[in-house]
Amino acid sequence: MLRSTARYIPEADAIDALQQFPQLWEQLFPGEQARIIQLLVRRVTVTAEGLVIDLRTDGIAGVMRDMMTPRQLEAAE
């Protein structure tokens, strides 16, 4: 689902959400994990020296919004 409304995410909320990411990752189905990787990674280049991973900065914001939305809904209840 594409969301067109841009929203400011406070730095402290982003840090908190990222610190909880490993626990969230373990609970996701493989298809959900693949979707997150597709949102975050633009391209992976393999060279003789190693890997070069280009990230999508706009994808990071989308993942952060998705991670924070359930918590905000719970707080409103």
ROFISE-826311 format. One record per residue: residue number from 0; x, y, z of N, C-alpha, C in turn. Coordinates in steps of 0.001 Angstrom, whole numbers. Each point is the difference from the previous one (the first is absolute). Example, Ala and Ser with C-alpha at 12.3 -4.5 7.8 and 13.67 -1.06 7.14 Angstrom:
! ROFISE-826311
0 13190 -5690 7800 -890 1190 0 900 1200 0;
1 -350 1050 -720 820 1190 60 -770 1090 730;
//
This chain:
! ROFISE-826311
0 845 -1171 0 -845 1171 0 890 1234 0;
1 -253 895 -891 790 1213 -133 -629 1110 815;
2 812 708 741 -514 1110 787 575 1283 -555;
3 -865 935 -317 462 1224 -631 216 1132 991;
4 -439 -163 1233 141 1090 955 1340 -102 712;
5 813 1027 -146 1290 34 678 -242 448 1435;
6 732 -598 908 -165 323 1407 1362 116 646;
7 167 957 877 1251 171 727 77 -1034 1098;
8 1136 -682 102 215 -975 1059 1098 554 903;
9 -311 264 1263 1021 515 912 1166 -979 126;
10 1197 538 139 1210 -827 60 -80 -1029 1126;
11 -480 394 1163 -80 -932 1134 -923 -1171 -322;
12 -1104 256 -694 -920 -1079 -385 653 -926 -1014;
13 760 564 -929 694 -810 -1008 1043 -895 664;
14 754 555 940 1021 -786 708 -655 -1128 785;
15 -1091 301 682 -720 -1011 775 -498 -1124 -905;
16 -582 355 -1130 -520 -1011 -930 1129 -862 -558;
17 1129 619 -334 1131 -770 -536 586 -945 1044;
18 -2 404 1251 521 -867 1053 -880 -1226 199;
19 -1271 101 -344 -921 -1119 129 -72 -850 -1266;
20 711 402 -1050 -82 -670 -1292 384 -1479 49;
21 1066 -407 716 340 -1438 6 -1132 -890 521;
22 -692 440 1044 -1115 -792 524 -1143 -54 -1020;
23 -255 1113 -667 -1038 42 -1019 355 -930 -1160;
24 1256 52 -438 460 -793 -1143 -244 -1486 233;
25 269 -470 1226 -176 -1420 321 -1457 -432 -89;
26 -927 922 179 -1421 -337 -6 -627 55 -1393;
27 712 541 -978 -550 172 -1340 65 -1288 -808;
28 -984 -173 -862 31 -1096 -963 1052 324 -1068;
29 565 -1022 -652 1011 249 -1038 -468 981 -1081;
30 -1256 -52 -394 -507 934 -1010 44 1436 482;
31 -301 212 1289 65 1350 561 1448 481 86;
32 906 -911 353 1419 355 46 485 410 -1387;
33 -415 -758 -1021 402 316 -1373 -525 1373 -418;
34 -1238 326 392 -574 1308 -335 817 1124 629;
35 410 -165 1235 799 1025 670 1345 164 -700;
36 633 -1108 -358 1286 79 -701 -172 730 -1327;
37 -1084 -280 -715 -246 687 -1273 -225 1489 196;
38 -622 380 1118 -197 1422 291 1318 696 340;
39 909 -732 642 1229 607 504 1174 -41 -979;
40 75 -1036 -827 1184 -197 -843 -318 354 -1447;
41 756 949 -540 -161 380 -1402 765 -966 -906;
42 1248 -297 393 834 -851 -859 1118 -613 838;
43 360 -1235 -332 1160 -664 595 968 -319 -1133;
44 1227 479 131 1028 -239 -1008 1091 -871 626;
45 315 -1102 -672 1050 -899 470 1271 309 -767;
46 1076 278 739 1303 260 -617 1020 -962 589;
47 1200 9 -559 1067 -847 529 347 392 1441;
48 -208 1261 348 324 484 1340 -1115 -245 1011;
49 -1207 -274 -465 -1122 -223 914 -1311 469 -594;
50 -933 358 869 -1330 447 -414 -124 1507 137;
51 -750 594 -916 -383 1399 102 -1529 4 33;
52 -554 528 1094 -1448 16 161 -477 1443 -27;
53 -832 333 -996 -598 1326 -113 -1380 -51 647;
54 -229 876 987 -1267 19 718 -951 1044 -559;
55 -1271 -246 173 -1045 964 -362 -354 778 1267;
56 381 1248 65 -304 780 1197 -1499 224 153;
57 -720 107 -1115 -1457 145 97 -636 -1282 526;
58 616 -1139 -267 -503 -1275 511 143 -113 1497;
59 1069 565 540 211 -22 1443 -1125 745 701;
60 -380 1147 -531 -1087 773 607 -1304 -796 -20;
61 -253 -710 -1091 -1216 -810 -86 -19 -1123 1014;
62 1123 -667 174 88 -1076 987 -196 571 1401;
63 608 1152 272 -149 625 1312 -1474 340 263;
64 -676 550 -984 -1422 325 173 -798 -1266 295;
65 271 -1070 -743 -725 -1252 209 267 -577 1385;
66 1241 123 475 350 -522 1314 -660 802 1117;
67 -145 1299 -193 -504 860 1059 -1520 94 18;
68 -668 -235 -1093 -1453 165 -70 -746 -877 1011;
69 296 -1296 125 -751 -805 981 163 528 1421;
70 1195 444 360 252 506 1340 -828 1253 256;
71 -115 870 -979 -763 1222 165 -1493 -320 119;
72 -467 -1002 -718 -1404 -384 99 -301 -569 1385;
73 933 -813 559 -177 -535 1330 -53 1103 1040;
74 845 1017 -159 45 1103 950 -1297 796 -28;
75 -667 27 -1138 -1239 770 -124 -1177 -709 654;
76 128 -1303 213 -1127 -769 567 -143 187 1483;
//
